[in-house]
Amino acid sequence: MSPGSTVLDANAFNPASAVYLDHETAELARRRAELLGPAYRLFYKTPVHLVRGDGARLFDPQGNAYLDVYNNVASVGHCNPRVVEAVARQAATLNTHTRYLHGAVLDYAEDLLATTPPALTRAMFMCTGSEANDLAVRVAQAYTGHRGVIITQEAYHGNTDLVSGLSPALGEAQPLGEAVRTVPAPDAYRTAPGQDVGLVFAAGVAEAIASLQQAGLGVAALLVDSAFSSDGVHPDPAGFLTPAVEQVRAAGGIFIADEVQPGFARTGATFWGFARHGLVPELITTGKPMGNGIPIAGLMAQAPVLDAFALRLPYFNTFGGNPVSIAAAQAVLDEIRQTGLQRHVCEVGAEFLRELRTAAAGCEFIGDVRGAGLYLGVEIVANQDSKVPDAARALAIVDGLRERRVLTSVCGSGGNVLKLRPPLVFGLPEVDWFMTEFTAVLKAVR
């Protein structure tokens, strides 16, 4: 999952700067701070006021178009007609909870499970990825009889009490859980020449396993996002996750694939991010892109794993799996398959990656360009020799792009990796638009 790039806080809007804003924007920012409180954060030193969306574009009150290179929520495009029509039709017919029989949730469950490995035969629905990961950890602990969970050092898995303690990306004010161990993310850019990224990552996991066992906690699960999104976007090389997962299973734990960011065709080559590694998880969680902005999330499970929890404890989520949310989710799945979006993501993502690497050639402060499908990371460093993260320049690029009406953010423990994660409908014209503004910003921040 993603915390909404908390690393942007250093460059986020400060109400004291409202004097530089137009009156309407300044007044909205003032009211927001007064009514919603300080926990709600705004992106950018100059916040963006949006009133409409269409595909990969967003619009302000003056009608100015912004290029969205950030949102995996509106995965099949802002205001996608298929999703809008499905939601409106179902909202005009029936909307209630899952304690009544309703065929649509069963049809969708079958359809969704058909996208996963055959071993996964059960689906449960909730409203957010946070809830999905919360339930997944509880299921893992019930199935294994152990408590320990292994995550990466800059992971974000949600904001319930349980998974906040599994989300170091929230910052030092959020303590990690007693039964949590962190490991360094698999970073091919900084792995020493000749070393295997997967084996280096597995060595960190082995240390975490030993620590949990020594503490008498045991190993319940390895919980990772297979694109290592909050850690700085580290999807490659495909297959590197296997040794770590094998070690966890040998210690009695299971693999939970958090697919909120890499799932639903985001990485292009495979529908789910974990599939790039040739793995079959015991549990899969998803959320944000599932309903194109309508709140819905899911947990998919191997039946024996889920039954260890479900046969003892009932689970009920008032809004999880309601007919309107299911209608949105079904429309998203239909849109991806019937319009060939996964192939589109492969083709456009490959071209986007090529153009970014061309722009990066000879740019002394771009250390690495990486990604899969339409999930790309551009690492900004002090210089290519030192590889020292340059968060200040990365944030200057983000704000420079914002001033040119191109919206994105940063991620990674150093806050220095540009996170490019547009809606899946992002096409070659949008790549050209981005590259034009990106090239201009690179010159400006030199």
N, C-alpha and C positions, 0 to 999 in steps of 0.2 A: 504494500500500500504506500501511499504518499501523504505526508503531513501537510501538504500545501506549501512545501518548501519553507520550512521554518528558518532555514539558513538565510532567507531573504530579509529577515528582520533587521539586519544591520543596514539594509538599504530601503527599508519599508517607509511608508508615509509617516511623517511626524506631524501631528496636528498643529504644531507651532509654525509650520510652513504654509498654513492655509492662506496667509496673506498673499501668496503668489498665485493662488488659484482664482478662477472665475467665481463669481458670487454663488451660482447654483451648486458647483462642485464643493466649494468650501462649506456651504450650509449643509449639504448632505453628509460631509465628513464630520461636521460638528454634531449633528443629530445622531449619527451612527455611534460616535464615541459616547455620547450621553445616554443613549437608550440601550445599546448592546454591550457596553462595557469594554474594558481593555483587553480581554482575552481574544476578541475578534481582531484580526490583523488585516491590513490592506496591502496589496502589492504596490511596489514602486514609490519613489519619492513624490511623484505626481500621480495620484490615484486615477484609475480609469472608471468612468461612468458609462455603463452600457445599458442599452434599452432594447436591442434586437439582435438576433443571430440568424445566420443562413449558411449552412454548409461549414466551411472553414473560416467564415468571416463573422465578425461581430461589429456592431454599429453603436456610435454614441448619439446623444440627442441631436447633434447638428448633422447627423447623417454620414459622418466620416467612417470609413471602413477600416477595421483593424484585422490583421492576419493572426489567427489563433494557432500558435505553435506549441500550445501547452496542454490542452484539455483532452484527457482520455475519458471524461464523463460523457460528453456528447460524441461518443465514439463513431457513430455513423452520420455525424454532421448535425449542427445546430438546427433545430426545428425540422428534423427529417420528416417528410410528408407521410411515409408509411407509419412511423411511430405516432405522429400526431393524430392520424386518422384512427389508429387502433385504440389509443387511449380515449379519445372522444367517444368512440362507439361503445366501448365497454363502460365508461363512466355514465353513459346515458342508459345503461341496461342493468347493471348490478355491480356493487362493490361491497364486499364483506370479508370476513376472516376465513381461516382454513378449517374451522370445526364444523363446517357444512360441506357436503359433497359438491364438487364443482369440477367438471371435466377439463377445463383449460389448464389448471395447474398440473394435472396428470399428463396431459399431452405435452406440455412444455418440459416437464421432468424427463419424459422419455426422449424428447428431442435433444435436450441438453446433454443427457447421459450418453447419447449416441455419438457425441463429439469427443468423449473421453475413452480411455482404454476399457475393454470389456470387464475388467475386474471391478470397476466402480459401478455399482448398481443402485445406489440410494442417493436421493437428493433431498435437501431441506432448504427452506427459504426464510430469509430475514430481510432487514431493511438496509443494513450497511455492512461494509467489509469488516469494520470493527467487531460487529456482532458475530460475523462468520468466523473470524479468527479466534474470538473468545470461546465460541462453542467448539471449534476444532481442538483447541488446547485442552479443554475439559474432556473431550472425547478421547484424545490421546492419553491423558493421564488415567482415565478409567480403564482403557484397553490394556495399557502396559503395566498399570500398578505403580508407575514411577511418576515423579514430579518434575524432573529436570527438563528444561527447554533450552536449545542452543539456537542463537540468532547471530546476525552479523553486527559489527560495531556501530553502524550508522543506520540500522534497520528502522522501519516504521511499519507497525502492524495494526495500529488502531488506537482508540482513545477510551475504551472502557477501563475500569480499574485494573482488570487482569492484563489486557494487552498494552496498556500504557506502560506497564512494567516490562514489556517486551519491545519497547520502542525508544531506543537511545537517541533517535533523531529528534525527539521532543526537547532534548537539552538536559543540562545538569540538574535543573530544578525537579525533574521527574526521576525518582529513584527506580532502579531496576529491581525486579522481583528477586527474592532470596534464592529461588530455584532456577535462576537464569544465568547462563554463561554466554559471553560474546566472543566471537572470533573475527579476525581480520577478513575483510571482503576479498574475493578472488580478483586480484588486480593484475591483468596481463601486462599493462603498461609499466608497472613497477616491479614485476617479477624478474629476478636476475636472469640473464641469458643462460640458456641451457636447462633452466629449471622448469618443471611441469606445473602449470597453474593449478590443475586439479589436485596434484599430490601435495602442493604447498597448502592449499585450502584444507585438504583432508588432515594434514598434520596439525593444523589449528583445531580442527574438530576433535581430533584424538585427545589433545590436551584438555579440551572442555569436557569430554566424556570422563576422563580420569578425575578431573576436579569434582564433577557431580557425583561420581561413584564414591570418591573419598569422603564426601560430605554426607553420604548415606541417602542421597536424593534419587539416584538412578537416572536413566535417560528415557524421557517420554517421547521427545520429538526433536527433529531438526526442522525449524520453521524458516523458510527462505522464500523470497521473491526471486525467481530464476533469472531475471534481468538485473538483479541487485540494484534496483532503481535509486533508492535513497542513498546507497553507498557510492553512487557516481556513474551508474549505467555500465555494468560489466557482464554482457551476455556471452562473450566468447572466451576460449574456443568451445564450440558446441561439444557436449559430452563431459566437460570437466567436473560436473557435479557428482558423477557416479561413485568415485572412490569414497567421498564423504558420506553419501547416503548408505553405502554398504557398511561402513564402520558403525553408523548409528544403528542400523538394523542388527548388526552383530552384538551390539550392547543392549538389545532389547527394546529399542525405540523405533519410531516410525518417521516417515517423511511427510510433512505437510507442505504442499505447494501453494503459496500465496500468489494467486493469479490475478489479483486486482489490477495490476499494471501490465504484466506481460501477456495476459490472456485475451481471448476474443479476437484472434488474428492480428494482434498488435505487432508481433515479431515477424509476420509474413510467412515464413517457411512452414510453420506449424500453427495450428489453431491455438494451442496452449504453449506457453513458454517452456514448461518442463519437458515437453515432447522433443525439443531440440537436444536434450541430453539423454534421450533414449530411456527415460525413467517412467515407472508407473507408481505414482504416489498412493499412499493409503488414504489420504484426505486431500481434497482440493478446495480452496476457498476463492470466491470472487465477489465483486461488488460493483464499483463505480460504472464501468462501461456497459454493464449488463442491461440497463434500462434506458440508456441515452438521456439520463437526467432524472428519470422517475426512480425514486428510492426502491431498490431491490438488490439483494445479495444472495449468495448461495453457498452451501456446503455440499460437496459430492464425496461419497465415501464408499469404501469397500464394506460390504454388509457385516462381516464379523467384527470389524473395527467399530463401526457405529453401534452395533447391537450391545456391546459391552456397556455402553452408556445408556442407550435408548430403552433397553428392557428394564432398567432400574429407575430411570428418571424421565418424566414427561418433559417435552419442550414445547412451549407455545409462544408465538410472537404475533401480537395482535395484527400488525400490518404486514408481516412477512408473508409473501405468496398471495396477497389479495388479488382479485381478478383484474383490476386496472394495472397494477404493477406487472402481473404476469402477461397481460396483453402487450405492454411496452416491451418486455423482455422477448416475447415471441417475435414481435415485429423486428427487433434488433437482429435476432438470429436469422430470420428470413431475409433481411436486407443484406447481411454479410454474405449469405450463400447465393441468393438469387441475383445479385448484382456483381458477383465475382470480386468482392472487396479484398479477399485474402490475396489473390493474384495481383490485384492493383497495389496493395501494400508492398508486396515483393518488388514489383517493377519500379514504383515511385521511390520507395526507400533506397533501392540500389542506386538510382540516379542521384538522389539527395546526398547519399554518402559520398559518391564520386565527386560531386560538385563541392562539397565541404572540404574534402581532402585536397582538391585542387586549390581552393582558396587558402587552405592552411599551409600549402607548400611555400617555404621561404618566410613564413610569419613566425618570428622568433618566440612569440609568447603563446602559440598554440602547440601544446605538447602531444596531443593525441586526438584523433577523431575515430569514434567507434560506435557500434550499434547494430541492431537487427531490425529489419522492416522499417516501420515508422516510429522507432524509439532509438534516438541517437544522442550521443554525448560528445561535447567538444571541451576538452580539458585545457584550461587556461593556466599557464605557469609563468614563473619569473623569467625563465629561459629554458631552452630545450635540454641543455646539459644538466642543470641542477634538478629539474622536474619539481621544483618547489611550488606548491599551489599559490596562485595569485588571485585571492578572493576579491580584492579591491578592483582589479581590472575586469574580472568576470562580471561583477555587479555593475561596473560602468558600461559594459557591453549590453547587459540586460536593460539598463535604463536608457541607453542610447537607442536600442531597438524600440523600446516603448515610445520614445519621443517620435520615432518614425512609424508608429502605429503597428508594430510587430510585437506580439506578446509571447514571452517565454519566461523561464526562470532558471535557477541554479540548483544543484544538488551536490552530494558528496561531503565527506567529513571536513574537507577544506573549503567548502562553499564555493568551489572554483570550476565546476563542470556545468556548462550550459546544457540544460535538459530540453531536448527538442522532441515533443510528443504530441503532434497535432491530431485532430480528428482523422479517422481512417480515409475520409473522402478527399484529403489533401492531395492535390494533383500536381502535374508538372508546371502549370502556370503559377501555382502557389510556391513551388520550389524556386522558380525564377524570381518571384516577388521577394521571397526571403533572402535569396542570395544577393540581390541588388542592394537591399538595405544592410545586410550583414557586412558586405564588402565595404560599404561606406562607413559603417561604424568601426570596423577594424582600423581603417585609416585614421579615423578621428581619435581613437584611444591610443594610437601609437605615440 
